[in-house]
Amino acid sequence: MRMLCFDLDGTLLRSDKTISDYSLSILKKISACGTVLVPVTGRHLGGIPEAILQQGVSYAICSNGAGLYDVKNRKPLKEECIPDSIMTELNNIFPELDIMADIFTFENAYSDERNMSILNDVDASDAVKDYIRKSRIIIPDVREFCLRERPAVQKITANFRKINGQYKNRDKLRTVLSEYSCLEFVTGGANNIEITVKSATKGNCITYLSEITGIPLSETAAIGDTENDISMLKTAGISIAMKNADPEVKNICRFITDYDNDNDGAAKFIRKNFL
């Protein structure tokens, strides 16, 4: 195993969005052995805890595979973005459906004031909501921002009000998105929908990184827990599901950790099997 690709939320990070000193120490040890460490996440680069990047991380895959970064030089190596024309259409639809939609670029994630009121009704833990508030740049209007600045949008994360046990307009949004043949949409947890272009998957990005590093996929391990990790887990030679992973993730993986993300499941698996 020469390259280790690991998801963050629900995998390396605990439910409160922190990482233990033990997990950090294992990352440092495996990196010192010459293993290439690659966080593979739905987050933007600025959303990855600096403590993780400091454990010898050279590359990071963000926005579910829409961005690959040289961490040391803080520059993108590969980006696949949602076309401006589609962004304009979707930005008009989100307010109509009363959906919270945040946009992700190279280093930043943006949300607007309207979204913050919806967040109060989103079915997510206080830790998740706190992370969202802290990791977003709040602007007056995402639609106006996109029309004016034309940012390179790698990903959109949509969250929904939960009213009487139902996620407001979640199914309607899926219907709308299915009309765009170039878009992919998966859930990354908390019943959200994460939207990218179809070619921007974690699996495709790992394949590209394998090519530029010369490390075969057969010598690459991946650890994950939710639907947006499936392409990565199917691509890597060694696939590992967290104990707390969704059933469909466990079904496709070769291994399952003995412990969940709140008990250092990923780090303990790495120590037992790779150190």
Disulfide bonds with the S-S distance in Angstrom:
none
